[in-house]
Amino acid sequence: MQRKLLMVILIAAVLVTTVYPSVSVKADSSNALKVIRELGIMNTDKGSTSALSSTVSRAEFAQMLINLSTKKGYVTAASNVTLFKDVKKTYWAAGYIQAAVEAGYMSGYIDGSFKPSSAITLKEAVYGVIKLLGYADADFTGNVYNGMMKLYTSKDLNENITKTANQILTRGNCVNLFYNVLTATGKDGKVYGSTLGYTIDANGEISYLTLVNSTLKGPVVVMNNWKEKIPFALAQAKYYKDGKASTLTEIDQYDVLYYSSSLKTIWDYDNKVTGTVQAIGNDSLAPDHITIAGTQYTLSTATTAEQFAAGGNFEVGDVVTLLLGKNGSVVYALGVDELNVTLTGLVLSTGQHTVTDSKGDYLSTAYMTVVDASGNTFEQDYDSTSISYTKGQLVRITYTDGISTVQNYDFANSLPDSLSFSADGMLLGNYTLASNIKILDYYDGNYVSLYPSRLAGTLLGSGSVIYYELNSRNEITKLILNNLSGDLYQYGIYLGIKNTAGSSVTSQYILNGKTSSTASTAVLSADIGPAGFMVNGADISSVKKLQSVAVKAVGTTYVQDSSTKYLLADNVQVYFCNGTDYTQTTLSKVTNLTKYKLTAYYDKVTALGGRVRVIIAQNVN
């Protein structure tokens, strides 16, 4: 009976020569590749090549259909029957072929063969995915294959595919076909991917980030036998450290790892915070957060909750190092006997506060707030009777056996003068920047963290480097700069003195489209017009004069005069000026140079890290 049923299906498999042209591309093919790889749909027991140009056999396609169905995880390669004369039950894909045929996704040939090694054609593949979407042969009149091919086109399953019905498919074609199926509606009117539990975004695409996060495993702390916890070969894996491409050799002890088995990828995080435990969450048996150096951190693992619970490893007053994961929460904590730490940073402020000692008594002590190269801020107590510290001072804090020592640090900068960052921002002179390098630009109590790409091609002048660190590979891992980027200023329009009453002088300025007033004397000598303002709280401590250039051409990331390109700041401020009135606008609204005259204002030349900060548009007379 089964043989007769198969024969009926096989006879229907007539050749179709109709050409089904592709429609305009709408789906993101790069997202399709990432999603399909993450889901492991193209993976087969045969371990076939991952080259997108290679063809896909019928046996491989059978397993891929199962991977794309609700049967994934429930079907194995083993089979207890021989359905086809060329597919023995010991064949590597026998179980997948049996499952695909029994589900109606595929069929054999009239001679009783399956031809597992033959390449899959578009019409055969379409038959399988249309069945996945819930359609049956009875849903089509006339030739079933013709009806399915028409549905294939009307449902946009052919996006990014240019094959005709009888042409064979490559792995790249199958990636797009499977992704199109996941984002298409089935016979029941539901998006197929959503019925499998995947998240569909507002654009009708499968959210890759949501998918990765949902399948991400970890955290794994790099200690003891950590390699045994990664379920794939480390030699073939891809690595990212703090968001940058990296290698296995750059994984250091006490880093925090997450991994994706389907992507064979490891994400490495090196983010540590050291300080004295000031408070532990209210639930002493299962705390969910702790406070260190004035900052509250979430405890994200059962292990850390146990470490800080009553009777655990740590209590208030202990000095610990927190290992932070991908979302900044605490994955693990190390005691002073496990890790001695040295921190170097700049003093942001000093003050007095009340703390409790080991006996629970209250003490008043001096403290400083420090920022390190990572942009992390922390508080450090010190004895103000023996030494004083001021804003901007470089200090080094050493934790040894639970005791902290703070001292003024006279850093001997041995970097040669006039070094430049490479065009890709990965080298500083002959020094390689570590993949997870931390860069801080500081000036007058203000600071900003920078990516290496921000400094690409920039020349370091004398006095630009406050501090740097090298790792064992002689790579720069930490770099504190002295107002190199100019990004610490806020840029806008100085409107001049607007009020004088006795000894009180008030000036006005525009930042981010809003007009404000200041009594700061630092602005009194500034020129009216575009300028940079160093803002500290409600006070302006200094004003930077900008240079101007007439704009002759506008690009997406630059403006140009007759010969030179000037890169735009990410937050370039654009204003339309009508006499003395300024209206904030966007660059896209004033790029018509026959209608508007544009003047760009930059802080310094691009080679020194400068950017266009303000653009003024005026009507062409």
C-alpha positions as CSV (number, residue, x, y, z in Angstrom):
1,M,0.0,0.0,0.0
2,Q,2.8,2.3,0.9
3,R,4.5,1.5,-2.4
4,K,1.3,2.3,-4.3
5,L,1.0,5.6,-2.5
6,L,4.5,6.5,-3.4
7,M,3.9,5.7,-7.0
8,V,0.9,8.1,-7.2
9,I,3.1,10.9,-5.8
10,L,6.0,10.1,-8.1
11,I,3.8,10.1,-11.3
12,A,2.8,13.7,-10.4
13,A,6.4,14.7,-10.5
14,V,6.4,15.8,-14.2
15,L,9.0,18.2,-15.5
16,V,8.0,21.9,-15.5
17,T,9.8,24.3,-17.8
18,T,8.1,27.5,-16.8
19,V,10.5,30.4,-15.9
20,Y,9.6,32.2,-12.7
21,P,11.5,35.5,-12.6
22,S,12.6,37.1,-9.4
23,V,11.0,40.2,-8.0
24,S,12.8,43.3,-6.6
25,V,14.9,42.5,-3.6
26,K,13.4,43.5,-0.3
27,A,14.8,41.1,2.3
28,D,18.2,41.7,3.8
29,S,20.3,38.9,2.5
30,S,23.1,39.5,5.0
31,N,20.6,39.1,7.8
32,A,19.3,36.0,6.1
33,L,22.7,34.4,6.2
34,K,23.3,35.3,9.8
35,V,19.9,34.0,10.9
36,I,20.1,30.7,9.0
37,R,23.6,30.1,10.3
38,E,22.6,30.9,13.8
39,L,19.6,28.5,13.6
40,G,21.8,25.7,12.2
41,I,19.4,25.0,9.4
42,M,22.1,24.3,6.8
43,N,24.0,21.9,9.2
44,T,23.9,18.3,8.1
45,D,25.4,15.1,9.6
46,K,27.5,14.8,6.4
47,G,29.5,17.8,7.5
48,S,29.3,19.4,4.1
49,T,31.1,22.5,3.0
50,S,29.9,25.9,4.1
51,A,30.8,27.5,0.7
52,L,27.7,29.4,-0.5
53,S,28.5,28.5,-4.1
54,S,28.4,24.8,-3.6
55,T,25.4,22.8,-4.6
56,V,23.0,21.0,-2.2
57,S,22.2,17.3,-2.6
58,R,18.7,15.9,-2.1
59,A,19.9,14.1,1.0
60,E,21.3,17.3,2.5
61,F,18.1,19.1,1.6
62,A,16.0,16.5,3.3
63,Q,17.9,17.1,6.6
64,M,17.7,20.9,6.1
65,L,13.9,20.7,5.7
66,I,13.7,18.8,9.0
67,N,15.9,21.5,10.6
68,L,13.4,24.0,9.3
69,S,10.4,22.2,10.7
70,T,8.9,21.4,14.1
71,K,10.5,18.0,13.8
72,K,14.0,19.4,14.4
73,G,15.6,17.7,17.4
74,Y,13.2,14.7,17.2
75,V,14.6,13.0,14.0
76,T,18.0,11.3,13.9
77,A,20.1,9.9,11.0
78,A,19.1,6.4,11.9
79,S,16.3,4.5,10.1
80,N,14.7,1.2,10.7
81,V,13.5,0.7,7.1
82,T,14.9,0.9,3.6
83,L,12.4,3.1,1.7
84,F,14.4,3.4,-1.5
85,K,16.7,1.1,-3.4
86,D,19.6,3.6,-3.2
87,V,19.0,4.6,0.4
88,K,19.9,1.8,2.7
89,K,18.9,2.2,6.4
90,T,22.6,2.6,7.2
91,Y,22.9,5.6,4.9
92,W,24.0,8.8,6.7
93,A,20.8,10.6,6.0
94,A,18.4,7.7,6.0
95,G,16.4,8.9,9.0
96,Y,16.0,12.4,7.6
97,I,15.0,11.2,4.2
98,Q,12.4,8.9,5.8
99,A,11.0,11.7,8.0
100,A,10.9,14.2,5.0
101,V,9.0,11.6,2.8
102,E,6.6,10.6,5.5
103,A,5.8,14.3,6.2
104,G,5.1,14.8,2.5
105,Y,8.0,17.3,2.0
106,M,9.8,15.2,-0.6
107,S,9.3,12.1,-2.7
108,G,11.3,9.6,-4.7
109,Y,11.4,8.7,-8.3
110,I,9.1,6.3,-10.3
111,D,11.9,3.7,-10.5
112,G,12.0,3.4,-6.7
113,S,15.1,5.5,-6.2
114,F,15.6,8.7,-4.2
115,K,18.9,9.8,-5.9
116,P,20.2,11.2,-2.6
117,S,23.5,12.5,-4.2
118,S,21.7,14.4,-7.0
119,A,21.5,18.2,-6.6
120,I,18.2,19.6,-5.5
121,T,16.3,21.7,-8.1
122,L,14.2,24.8,-7.4
123,K,10.9,23.1,-8.1
124,E,11.8,20.2,-5.8
125,A,12.8,22.6,-3.1
126,V,9.7,24.7,-3.5
127,Y,7.5,21.6,-3.2
128,G,9.1,20.9,0.2
129,V,8.9,24.5,1.7
130,I,5.3,25.0,0.4
131,K,4.4,21.8,2.3
132,L,6.2,23.3,5.4
133,L,3.8,26.3,5.2
134,G,0.9,24.0,5.6
135,Y,-0.4,23.5,2.1
136,A,-1.4,20.2,0.6
137,D,-1.6,18.9,-3.0
138,A,-5.4,19.2,-2.8
139,D,-5.0,23.0,-2.4
140,F,-3.9,23.3,-6.1
141,T,-5.8,22.6,-9.2
142,G,-4.2,21.2,-12.3
143,N,-0.5,20.6,-12.2
144,V,0.5,20.7,-8.5
145,Y,4.1,21.9,-9.2
146,N,2.8,24.8,-11.4
147,G,0.5,25.9,-8.6
148,M,3.2,25.7,-6.0
149,M,5.6,27.7,-8.2
150,K,3.0,30.4,-8.6
151,L,2.5,30.5,-4.8
152,Y,6.3,30.6,-4.4
153,T,6.3,33.9,-6.4
154,S,3.2,35.4,-4.9
155,K,4.5,34.9,-1.4
156,D,7.8,36.5,-2.3
157,L,9.7,33.3,-1.5
158,N,11.9,34.1,-4.5
159,E,13.5,37.2,-3.0
160,N,17.2,37.2,-3.7
161,I,16.8,34.0,-5.9
162,T,17.1,34.1,-9.7
163,K,16.9,30.4,-10.5
164,T,14.3,28.9,-12.8
165,A,12.2,25.9,-11.9
166,N,14.6,23.1,-13.2
167,Q,17.9,24.8,-12.2
168,I,19.8,23.4,-9.3
169,L,20.2,25.3,-6.1
170,T,23.4,26.4,-4.3
171,R,23.8,26.8,-0.6
172,G,23.4,30.5,-1.0
173,N,20.1,30.0,-2.8
174,C,18.9,27.7,0.0
175,V,19.8,30.3,2.6
176,N,17.6,32.9,1.0
177,L,14.8,30.4,0.4
178,F,14.7,29.2,4.0
179,Y,14.8,32.8,5.3
180,N,12.0,33.8,3.0
181,V,10.0,30.8,4.3
182,L,10.6,31.8,7.9
183,T,9.3,35.4,7.3
184,A,6.3,34.3,5.1
185,T,2.8,33.5,6.2
186,G,1.6,29.9,6.2
187,K,-1.8,28.6,5.1
188,D,-3.0,29.4,8.6
189,G,-2.2,33.1,8.2
190,K,0.6,33.1,10.8
191,V,4.3,34.0,10.0
192,Y,6.0,30.7,9.8
193,G,9.0,31.7,11.9
194,S,6.8,32.9,14.7
195,T,5.2,29.4,14.9
196,L,8.6,28.0,15.6
197,G,9.1,30.5,18.4
198,Y,11.3,33.1,16.6
199,T,10.9,36.9,17.1
200,I,9.7,38.8,14.0
201,D,10.5,42.6,14.1
202,A,8.4,45.5,12.9
203,N,9.9,45.2,9.4
204,G,8.8,41.5,9.1
205,E,12.4,40.3,9.5
206,I,13.7,37.9,12.1
207,S,15.7,39.8,14.7
208,Y,19.2,38.4,14.6
209,L,20.3,40.1,17.9
210,T,17.2,38.6,19.7
211,L,18.0,35.3,18.1
212,V,21.6,35.3,19.2
213,N,20.8,36.4,22.7
214,S,18.2,33.7,23.0
215,T,20.7,31.0,22.0
216,L,23.7,32.4,23.7
217,K,25.2,30.2,26.3
218,G,27.3,31.3,29.3
219,P,28.7,33.0,31.2
220,V,32.0,31.0,31.5
221,V,34.7,32.4,33.7
222,V,38.2,31.8,32.4
223,M,39.6,29.8,35.3
224,N,40.5,26.2,36.0
225,N,39.0,23.9,33.3
226,W,37.1,26.5,31.4
227,K,38.0,25.1,27.9
228,E,36.1,21.9,28.8
229,K,32.9,23.9,29.1
230,I,33.0,25.1,25.5
231,P,31.2,22.4,23.4
232,F,33.1,22.9,20.1
233,A,36.7,23.1,18.9
234,L,38.4,26.3,20.0
235,A,40.8,26.2,17.1
236,Q,38.0,26.7,14.5
237,A,36.0,29.3,16.5
238,K,35.6,33.0,15.9
239,Y,36.4,35.4,18.7
240,Y,35.3,38.9,19.8
241,K,36.8,40.6,22.8
242,D,34.8,43.5,24.2
243,G,33.0,43.8,20.8
244,K,36.1,43.7,18.6
245,A,37.5,40.8,16.5
246,S,40.0,38.9,18.5
247,T,41.8,35.6,18.9
248,L,42.0,32.6,21.3
249,T,45.4,33.9,22.5
250,E,43.9,37.1,23.7
251,I,41.6,35.4,26.2
252,D,43.1,36.1,29.7
253,Q,42.5,34.6,33.1
254,Y,39.3,35.8,34.8
255,D,37.8,37.0,31.5
256,V,34.0,36.3,31.1
257,L,32.9,34.3,28.0
258,Y,29.7,33.6,26.2
259,Y,29.4,31.3,23.2
260,S,27.1,30.2,20.4
261,S,27.5,26.6,19.3
262,S,25.7,27.1,16.0
263,L,28.0,30.1,15.1
264,K,31.1,28.6,16.6
265,T,31.7,32.0,18.1
266,I,33.0,33.2,21.5
267,W,32.4,36.6,22.9
268,D,35.0,37.6,25.5
269,Y,34.5,40.3,28.1
270,D,37.3,41.8,30.2
271,N,35.6,44.2,32.5
272,K,36.6,44.2,36.2
273,V,35.8,46.5,39.1
274,T,37.7,46.5,42.3
275,G,36.7,48.2,45.6
276,T,35.3,47.8,49.0
277,V,31.8,46.3,49.5
278,Q,29.7,49.2,50.9
279,A,26.3,47.5,50.9
280,I,24.7,44.2,50.0
281,G,21.0,43.8,48.8
282,N,18.2,43.7,51.3
283,D,17.6,39.9,51.2
284,S,20.6,38.6,53.1
285,L,19.8,35.0,52.0
286,A,19.5,35.8,48.3
287,P,20.9,39.2,47.5
288,D,20.4,40.6,44.0
289,H,22.8,43.5,44.1
290,I,25.8,45.0,45.9
291,T,27.3,48.5,46.1
292,I,31.0,49.1,45.5
293,A,32.7,52.5,45.3
294,G,29.3,54.2,45.2
295,T,28.0,52.2,42.3
296,Q,25.3,49.5,42.5
297,Y,25.9,46.3,40.6
298,T,23.3,43.5,39.8
299,L,24.3,40.0,40.8
300,S,23.3,37.9,37.7
301,T,24.3,34.4,38.7
302,A,23.4,32.0,41.5
303,T,27.1,31.8,42.3
304,T,27.5,35.5,43.0
305,A,24.3,35.5,45.1
306,E,25.8,32.7,47.2
307,Q,29.1,34.6,47.4
308,F,27.4,37.7,49.0
309,A,24.7,35.9,50.9
310,A,24.8,35.6,54.7
311,G,27.5,33.1,55.6
312,G,29.0,33.4,52.0
313,N,32.4,34.4,50.9
314,F,32.1,38.2,51.3
315,E,30.5,40.8,53.5
316,V,30.4,44.6,53.9
317,G,33.9,46.0,54.2
318,D,35.6,43.3,52.2
319,V,37.7,44.3,49.2
320,V,36.7,42.3,46.1
321,T,37.1,42.4,42.3
322,L,33.9,41.9,40.4
323,L,34.0,40.2,37.0
324,L,31.3,41.8,34.9
325,G,29.5,40.1,32.0
326,K,28.1,41.4,28.7
327,N,25.4,43.5,30.3
328,G,27.5,44.9,33.1
329,S,26.2,42.6,35.8
330,V,28.3,40.6,38.2
331,V,29.2,37.1,37.0
332,Y,31.7,36.2,39.7
333,A,33.7,37.9,42.5
334,L,37.3,37.4,43.5
335,G,38.7,38.0,47.0
336,V,41.9,39.8,47.7
337,D,43.7,36.4,48.2
338,E,42.8,35.5,44.6
339,L,43.7,38.6,42.7
340,N,45.9,41.6,43.6
341,V,44.9,44.6,41.6
342,T,46.5,47.9,40.6
343,L,44.3,50.7,39.2
344,T,45.4,53.9,37.6
345,G,43.2,56.8,36.9
346,L,42.5,60.5,37.2
347,V,40.9,62.3,40.2
348,L,37.5,63.8,39.3
349,S,36.7,65.2,42.7
350,T,37.4,64.9,46.4
351,G,35.2,65.1,49.5
352,Q,34.3,63.8,52.9
353,H,31.8,61.0,53.7
354,T,30.8,58.7,56.6
355,V,31.6,55.0,56.5
356,T,31.4,52.1,58.9
357,D,34.4,50.1,60.0
358,S,34.7,46.4,60.6
359,K,33.1,46.9,64.0
360,G,30.2,48.8,62.7
361,D,31.3,52.1,64.0
362,Y,30.8,55.3,62.0
363,L,33.9,57.1,60.7
364,S,34.4,60.3,58.8
365,T,37.0,60.0,56.1
366,A,38.2,61.8,53.0
367,Y,37.6,60.2,49.7
368,M,38.3,60.8,46.0
369,T,36.3,59.9,42.9
370,V,38.5,58.4,40.2
371,V,38.0,57.6,36.6
372,D,40.1,55.0,34.9
373,A,40.9,54.4,31.2
374,S,37.7,52.2,30.9
375,G,35.5,55.1,31.9
376,N,34.6,53.4,35.1
377,T,34.4,55.7,38.1
378,F,35.0,54.5,41.7
379,E,35.5,56.0,45.1
380,Q,38.7,55.6,47.2
381,D,39.2,56.6,50.8
382,Y,42.5,58.2,51.8
383,D,44.1,59.9,54.7
384,S,43.8,63.7,54.1
385,T,46.0,64.5,57.1
386,S,49.1,63.3,55.3
387,I,48.4,64.1,51.7
388,S,45.9,66.0,49.5
389,Y,44.7,65.4,46.0
390,T,43.3,67.7,43.4
391,K,41.1,67.3,40.3
392,G,43.0,66.0,37.3
393,Q,45.8,64.4,39.3
394,L,47.0,60.9,38.1
395,V,46.8,58.4,41.0
396,R,47.6,54.7,41.4
397,I,45.6,52.5,43.8
398,T,47.0,49.1,44.8
399,Y,45.1,46.4,46.5
400,T,47.3,43.8,48.2
401,D,46.0,41.3,50.7
402,G,42.9,43.3,51.3
403,I,44.7,46.6,52.0
404,S,44.4,49.5,49.6
405,T,47.2,52.0,49.0
406,V,46.7,55.2,47.1
407,Q,49.5,57.5,45.9
408,N,50.2,60.2,43.4
409,Y,51.6,58.6,40.3
410,D,54.3,60.3,38.3
411,F,54.0,58.5,35.0
412,A,57.1,58.3,32.8
413,N,55.7,58.5,29.3
414,S,58.2,56.6,27.1
415,L,56.2,57.0,23.8
416,P,58.1,58.9,21.2
417,D,56.7,62.3,20.1
418,S,54.6,62.8,17.0
419,L,53.1,59.3,16.8
420,S,50.1,58.8,14.5
421,F,47.2,56.3,14.6
422,S,47.0,54.1,11.6
423,A,44.3,54.7,9.0
424,D,42.3,51.8,10.5
425,G,42.9,53.0,14.1
426,M,44.6,49.7,15.1
427,L,48.2,50.9,15.4
428,L,49.8,53.8,17.2
429,G,53.1,54.2,15.6
430,N,54.7,50.7,15.9
431,Y,52.5,49.8,18.8
432,T,49.5,47.5,18.2
433,L,46.3,48.4,20.0
434,A,44.8,45.5,21.9
435,S,41.5,44.4,20.5
436,N,39.8,45.4,23.8
437,I,41.8,48.7,24.3
438,K,40.2,51.2,26.6
439,I,40.7,54.9,25.5
440,L,39.7,57.8,27.7
441,D,40.0,61.5,26.6
442,Y,40.1,63.8,29.6
443,Y,40.1,67.6,30.3
444,D,39.1,69.7,33.3
445,G,36.9,67.1,35.0
446,N,35.2,66.0,31.8
447,Y,35.9,62.7,30.1
448,V,34.7,60.6,27.2
449,S,35.4,57.1,26.1
450,L,36.6,56.7,22.5
451,Y,36.8,53.9,20.0
452,P,40.1,53.4,18.1
453,S,38.3,54.2,14.8
454,R,37.5,57.7,16.2
455,L,41.3,58.4,16.2
456,A,42.2,56.8,12.9
457,G,44.8,58.8,11.1
458,T,45.2,61.3,14.1
459,L,48.6,62.7,15.0
460,L,49.5,62.8,18.7
461,G,51.1,66.0,19.7
462,S,53.4,66.7,22.6
463,G,51.6,66.3,25.9
464,S,48.7,64.3,24.3
465,V,49.2,61.2,26.4
466,I,48.6,61.2,30.1
467,Y,48.9,57.5,30.7
468,Y,49.1,54.1,28.9
469,E,49.5,50.5,29.7
470,L,51.0,47.5,27.8
471,N,50.1,43.9,28.1
472,S,52.4,40.9,28.0
473,R,52.1,41.0,24.2
474,N,53.4,44.6,24.1
475,E,50.0,45.8,23.0
476,I,48.5,49.0,24.3
477,T,45.5,48.1,26.5
478,K,44.8,51.4,28.2
479,L,45.3,54.9,27.0
480,I,44.3,58.2,28.7
481,L,44.6,61.3,26.5
482,N,44.8,65.0,27.2
483,N,41.8,66.5,25.3
484,L,43.0,65.1,22.0
485,S,39.7,64.6,20.3
486,G,37.9,67.9,21.1
487,D,34.8,65.8,21.8
488,L,34.7,67.0,25.4
489,Y,33.4,70.4,24.4
490,Q,29.8,71.1,23.6
491,Y,29.4,73.1,20.4
492,G,26.9,75.8,19.7
493,I,26.5,79.5,19.2
494,Y,27.8,82.3,21.5
495,L,25.3,85.2,21.3
496,G,27.3,87.7,23.3
497,I,26.7,89.8,26.4
498,K,23.0,90.4,26.9
499,N,22.7,92.0,30.3
500,T,24.9,94.1,32.6
501,A,23.5,95.1,36.0
502,G,26.2,96.6,38.3
503,S,29.0,94.1,38.6
504,S,26.8,91.3,37.2
505,V,27.3,90.4,33.5
506,T,25.2,87.8,31.8
507,S,26.0,86.2,28.4
508,Q,23.8,84.0,26.2
509,Y,24.6,81.0,24.1
510,I,22.8,78.2,22.2
511,L,23.4,74.5,22.8
512,N,21.3,71.8,21.1
513,G,18.9,74.4,19.9
514,K,18.2,75.9,23.3
515,T,19.2,79.4,24.4
516,S,20.7,79.6,27.9
517,S,22.4,82.3,30.0
518,T,25.6,82.2,32.0
519,A,27.5,84.6,34.3
520,S,30.8,82.9,33.6
521,T,33.6,85.3,32.9
522,A,35.2,82.6,30.7
523,V,32.9,83.6,27.8
524,L,33.4,87.3,27.9
525,S,36.4,87.4,25.5
526,A,34.8,84.9,23.1
527,D,33.9,85.9,19.6
528,I,30.2,86.0,18.8
529,G,29.2,83.0,16.6
530,P,29.9,79.3,16.6
531,A,32.1,78.1,19.4
532,G,32.9,75.2,21.7
533,F,32.0,75.4,25.4
534,M,33.6,73.4,28.2
535,V,30.6,72.8,30.5
536,N,31.0,71.8,34.1
537,G,27.6,71.4,35.7
538,A,25.9,74.8,35.3
539,D,29.2,76.6,34.7
540,I,31.2,77.2,31.6
541,S,34.9,77.0,32.3
542,S,36.3,77.8,28.9
543,V,35.3,78.6,25.3
544,K,37.0,77.3,22.2
545,K,37.2,79.4,19.0
546,L,36.3,77.6,15.8
547,Q,37.7,78.1,12.3
548,S,35.4,78.5,9.3
549,V,35.4,77.3,5.8
550,A,32.9,77.9,2.9
551,V,31.2,74.7,1.9
552,K,31.3,73.8,-1.9
553,A,30.2,70.2,-1.6
554,V,28.4,68.0,1.0
555,G,28.9,64.3,1.5
556,T,27.4,61.9,4.0
557,T,30.3,62.1,6.4
558,Y,32.1,65.3,5.3
559,V,31.9,68.7,3.7
560,Q,34.3,70.1,1.3
561,D,35.6,73.5,0.2
562,S,37.3,73.8,-3.2
563,S,40.0,71.3,-2.4
564,T,39.9,69.8,1.1
565,K,37.5,67.5,2.9
566,Y,36.5,68.1,6.5
567,L,35.0,65.2,8.5
568,L,31.7,65.8,10.3
569,A,31.4,65.2,14.0
570,D,28.8,62.5,14.8
571,N,26.7,65.2,16.6
572,V,27.4,68.1,14.3
573,Q,25.1,71.0,15.1
574,V,23.3,72.6,12.1
575,Y,21.5,75.9,12.3
576,F,19.7,78.1,9.8
577,C,20.6,81.7,10.4
578,N,18.2,84.6,9.4
579,G,20.0,87.7,10.4
580,T,20.6,87.2,14.2
581,D,18.1,84.4,14.6
582,Y,19.2,80.8,14.7
583,T,16.9,77.8,14.1
584,Q,18.2,74.3,14.6
585,T,17.8,72.1,11.6
586,T,19.4,69.0,10.0
587,L,22.0,68.9,7.3
588,S,19.8,67.0,4.9
589,K,17.4,69.9,4.8
590,V,20.0,72.5,3.7
591,T,22.2,70.5,1.3
592,N,20.8,72.4,-1.8
593,L,23.8,74.7,-2.4
594,T,21.9,76.7,-5.0
595,K,19.5,77.7,-2.3
596,Y,21.6,77.8,0.8
597,K,25.1,79.1,1.6
598,L,26.8,76.8,4.1
599,T,29.6,77.7,6.3
600,A,31.3,74.9,8.3
601,Y,33.1,75.5,11.6
602,Y,35.8,73.1,12.8
603,D,37.9,72.9,15.9
604,K,41.1,71.8,14.3
605,V,42.3,70.0,11.2
606,T,41.3,66.4,10.7
607,A,44.9,65.1,10.9
608,L,44.9,66.3,14.5
609,G,41.6,64.7,15.4
610,G,39.4,67.7,14.5
611,R,35.9,67.6,13.2
612,V,33.3,70.0,11.8
613,R,31.3,70.9,14.9
614,V,28.8,73.5,13.6
615,I,27.3,74.3,10.2
616,I,25.5,77.6,9.5
617,A,23.0,77.8,6.6
618,Q,21.9,81.0,5.1
619,N,19.7,81.9,2.1
620,V,21.7,82.6,-1.0
621,N,21.2,86.3,-1.9
